[in-house]
């Protein structure tokens, strides 16, 4: 599975100095999570669709720890690749992110060829294909800090149909969350097929000039979503005309 958060194959562990992780798989786990019923200040860092996106908690101390860890990762991973390192699906590693050319913590999702590997970057939630020459062994010391990306879905918000989220809905969600610090309330934890969990959350933009905006309600008001609680759907607007006229805009993200 490409989604999800911390599982036996993906979560951080408290480690020792510069030892590598045997087989790329830690023996115990600890990872960032959201407490049910608690509020947080968050950013949305990666969106696959409205029912699978990634958050990071706004925490200055954790941000400094992550920056310090990143410096150490760059120093260690600058060494030439180990030709004996052959990562398997589910293994932890460090890999170059093409956006900035730096190494980050990742997990192997799929081997596409002898040279290309699909990875999930565990501190951001993004998936990318990386050349094996840009992949390094994970070290225990790199796992002391929990992975920062938290998989999440909007509480009580569902698609209008059984298909996939349409591009217009994803774009609206992205536009409403991009670059913003949001107030997040965790309402529950959803268990995923791969054994990981996803936080069910309500997101609020308190910085809007018009007052607090519930991001999920914004999708409903625009006609791209329904409330999962059927009793609330009398408030929902009809589907946008563009959606009715052009069902071919549906795409998988």
C-alpha positions as CSV (number, residue, x, y, z in Angstrom):
1,X,0.0,0.0,0.0
2,X,1.2,3.5,-0.8
3,X,-0.6,5.3,2.0
4,X,-0.5,5.1,5.7
5,X,1.7,6.1,8.6
6,X,3.7,4.2,11.2
7,X,3.6,0.4,11.0
8,X,6.3,-2.1,11.9
9,X,8.0,-1.3,8.6
10,X,7.7,2.5,8.7
11,X,8.0,3.8,12.2
12,X,10.9,5.3,14.0
13,X,12.8,3.7,16.9
14,X,15.2,4.9,19.5
15,X,18.6,3.7,18.2
16,X,22.3,3.5,18.8
17,X,25.0,5.9,17.5
18,X,25.7,5.2,13.8
19,X,24.7,1.5,13.5
20,X,22.7,0.6,10.5
21,X,19.3,-1.0,10.8
22,X,19.5,-4.7,10.1
23,X,17.6,-5.5,6.9
24,X,16.2,-1.9,7.0
25,X,13.5,-3.0,9.5
26,X,13.4,-1.7,13.1
27,X,12.4,-4.1,15.9
28,X,10.3,-1.7,17.8
29,X,8.3,1.5,16.9
30,X,7.4,4.9,18.0
31,X,5.9,7.6,15.8
32,X,4.1,10.9,15.9
33,X,0.3,10.7,16.4
34,X,-2.7,12.9,17.2
35,X,-4.6,12.4,20.4
36,X,-8.3,12.0,19.9
37,X,-10.2,15.0,21.1
38,X,-7.1,17.3,21.1
39,X,-6.4,20.4,19.1
40,X,-3.2,21.1,17.2
41,X,-1.7,23.7,14.9
42,X,-0.8,21.9,11.7
43,X,0.2,22.3,8.1
44,X,-1.0,20.1,5.3
45,X,2.3,19.0,3.6
46,X,1.1,16.5,0.9
47,X,-2.3,15.7,-0.6
48,X,-3.2,12.5,-2.5
49,X,-6.9,13.2,-2.2
50,X,-9.3,14.5,0.3
51,X,-9.4,11.2,2.1
52,X,-5.6,10.8,2.2
53,X,-3.4,13.7,3.0
54,X,-0.5,14.3,5.4
55,X,-0.1,16.8,8.2
56,X,2.8,18.0,10.3
57,X,2.4,19.5,13.7
58,X,3.7,23.1,14.1
59,X,6.2,22.6,16.9
60,X,9.4,24.8,17.1
61,X,11.3,22.2,19.2
62,X,10.5,19.3,16.8
63,X,11.3,21.5,13.8
64,X,14.8,22.3,15.2
65,X,15.3,18.6,15.9
66,X,14.4,17.8,12.4
67,X,16.7,20.4,11.0
68,X,19.6,19.1,13.2
69,X,18.8,15.5,12.0
70,X,18.8,16.6,8.4
71,X,22.3,18.1,8.7
72,X,23.5,14.8,10.1
73,X,21.8,12.8,7.4
74,X,23.4,14.9,4.6
75,X,26.9,14.4,6.2
76,X,26.6,10.7,6.5
77,X,24.8,10.1,3.1
78,X,27.4,12.1,1.2
79,X,29.6,9.0,1.2
80,X,29.5,6.9,-2.0
81,X,26.7,4.3,-2.2
82,X,27.3,0.8,-0.8
83,X,27.1,-1.6,-3.8
84,X,26.0,-4.4,-1.4
85,X,22.9,-2.5,-0.2
86,X,19.8,-4.0,-2.0
87,X,16.7,-2.5,-0.3
88,X,13.6,-4.6,-0.2
89,X,9.9,-3.6,-0.2
90,X,9.1,-2.2,3.2
91,X,12.7,-1.4,4.1
92,X,13.7,1.9,5.6
93,X,16.4,4.0,3.9
94,X,17.5,7.5,3.2
95,X,17.1,8.9,-0.3
96,X,17.5,12.0,-2.4
97,X,14.4,14.1,-2.9
98,X,14.5,15.6,-6.4
99,X,12.9,18.9,-5.3
100,X,16.0,20.0,-3.3
101,X,18.6,17.4,-3.8
102,X,18.8,16.5,-0.1
103,X,18.5,13.1,1.6
104,X,15.4,12.3,3.7
105,X,14.1,9.3,5.5
106,X,12.0,7.0,3.3
107,X,10.5,3.5,3.0
108,X,10.6,1.3,-0.1
109,X,7.2,1.0,-1.6
110,X,8.0,-0.8,-4.9
111,X,11.0,-1.9,-7.0
112,X,10.2,-0.8,-10.6
113,X,13.5,-2.1,-12.1
114,X,17.0,-3.0,-11.2
115,X,17.8,0.8,-11.0
116,X,14.5,2.5,-10.0
117,X,12.7,2.3,-6.7
118,X,9.4,3.9,-5.6
119,X,9.7,5.4,-2.1
120,X,7.5,7.0,0.5
121,X,9.2,10.0,2.1
122,X,8.1,9.5,5.7
123,X,8.5,13.1,6.9
124,X,6.4,14.5,4.1
125,X,4.0,11.8,2.8
126,X,5.1,12.2,-0.8
127,X,5.9,9.3,-3.1
128,X,8.7,9.5,-5.7
129,X,10.7,7.2,-8.0
130,X,14.4,7.4,-7.1
131,X,17.5,5.8,-8.8
132,X,19.2,3.2,-6.5
133,X,22.4,5.3,-6.6
134,X,20.6,8.0,-4.6
135,X,19.5,5.6,-1.9
136,X,21.5,4.9,1.3
137,X,21.2,2.6,4.3
138,X,19.1,3.8,7.3
139,X,21.0,4.2,10.5
140,X,19.6,3.8,14.0
141,X,20.6,7.3,14.9
142,X,18.3,8.6,12.2
143,X,15.3,7.0,13.8
144,X,15.4,8.6,17.2
145,X,13.1,11.4,16.0
146,X,9.6,10.1,15.0
147,X,8.6,10.5,11.4
148,X,6.9,13.8,11.0
149,X,4.2,13.2,8.4
150,X,0.8,12.2,9.9
151,X,-1.7,10.5,7.5
152,X,-5.1,12.0,7.8
153,X,-8.6,12.2,6.3
154,X,-11.4,14.7,6.9
155,X,-13.9,13.7,9.5
156,X,-17.5,13.3,8.4
157,X,-16.8,14.2,4.8
158,X,-17.3,11.8,1.9
159,X,-17.3,11.8,-1.9
160,X,-20.6,12.5,-3.7
161,X,-20.3,9.1,-5.5
162,X,-18.5,5.8,-5.2
163,X,-15.8,6.9,-7.7
164,X,-12.7,8.9,-6.9
165,X,-12.3,12.4,-5.7
166,X,-12.6,14.7,-8.7
167,X,-9.7,17.1,-9.6
168,X,-11.9,20.2,-8.8
169,X,-12.4,18.9,-5.2
170,X,-8.7,18.2,-4.7
171,X,-7.8,21.6,-6.1
172,X,-10.2,23.3,-3.8
173,X,-8.9,21.4,-0.8
174,X,-5.3,22.2,-1.9
175,X,-6.1,25.9,-2.3
176,X,-7.8,26.1,1.1
177,X,-4.8,24.6,2.9
178,X,-1.7,25.5,1.0
179,X,0.8,27.4,3.1
180,X,-1.6,27.9,5.9
181,X,-1.3,27.1,9.6
182,X,-4.6,25.4,10.4
183,X,-6.3,24.4,13.6
184,X,-6.8,20.6,13.7
185,X,-9.1,18.6,15.9
186,X,-8.6,14.9,15.9
187,X,-11.9,13.0,16.2
188,X,-10.8,9.4,15.8
189,X,-8.2,7.0,14.4
190,X,-8.9,4.9,11.3
191,X,-7.0,1.6,10.9
192,X,-5.7,1.1,7.4
193,X,-5.2,-2.1,5.5
194,X,-1.5,-2.1,6.0
195,X,-1.8,-2.0,9.7
196,X,-1.1,1.7,10.0
197,X,-3.5,4.3,11.2
198,X,-4.9,7.5,9.7
199,X,-6.2,10.4,11.9
200,X,-9.8,11.6,11.2
201,X,-9.6,15.3,11.6
202,X,-11.6,18.5,11.3
203,X,-9.5,21.4,9.9
204,X,-10.2,25.1,10.5
205,X,-8.7,28.2,9.0
206,X,-8.8,30.8,11.7
207,X,-6.9,33.3,9.6
208,X,-9.6,33.9,7.0
209,X,-10.8,37.6,6.9
210,X,-14.4,36.3,6.9
211,X,-13.9,34.4,10.1
212,X,-13.2,30.7,10.9
213,X,-13.6,28.4,7.9
214,X,-14.3,24.7,8.3
215,X,-12.4,23.2,5.3
216,X,-14.7,20.2,5.1
217,X,-17.8,22.3,5.1
218,X,-16.2,24.4,2.3
219,X,-16.0,21.3,0.1
220,X,-19.7,20.5,0.9
221,X,-20.8,24.1,0.2
222,X,-19.0,24.0,-3.2
223,X,-20.9,20.8,-4.1
224,X,-17.9,18.5,-4.2
225,X,-18.7,16.5,-1.1
226,X,-21.4,15.3,1.3
227,X,-21.4,14.9,5.0
228,X,-21.1,11.3,6.1
229,X,-23.8,12.1,8.6
230,X,-26.8,12.0,6.3
231,X,-28.9,14.3,8.6
232,X,-26.6,17.2,7.8
233,X,-26.9,16.9,4.0
234,X,-29.9,19.1,3.7
235,X,-27.4,21.9,4.0
236,X,-25.3,20.6,1.1
237,X,-25.4,22.5,-2.2
238,X,-26.1,20.7,-5.5
239,X,-23.1,19.4,-7.6
240,X,-21.4,22.2,-9.6
241,X,-22.6,22.4,-13.2
242,X,-19.1,21.7,-14.4
243,X,-19.1,18.4,-12.6
244,X,-22.4,17.3,-14.1
245,X,-21.4,18.4,-17.6
246,X,-17.9,16.9,-17.6
247,X,-17.7,13.6,-15.6
248,X,-14.4,12.8,-17.6
249,X,-12.6,15.2,-15.2
250,X,-12.5,12.4,-12.6
251,X,-9.0,11.2,-12.0
252,X,-7.2,9.1,-9.5
253,X,-4.7,10.8,-7.2
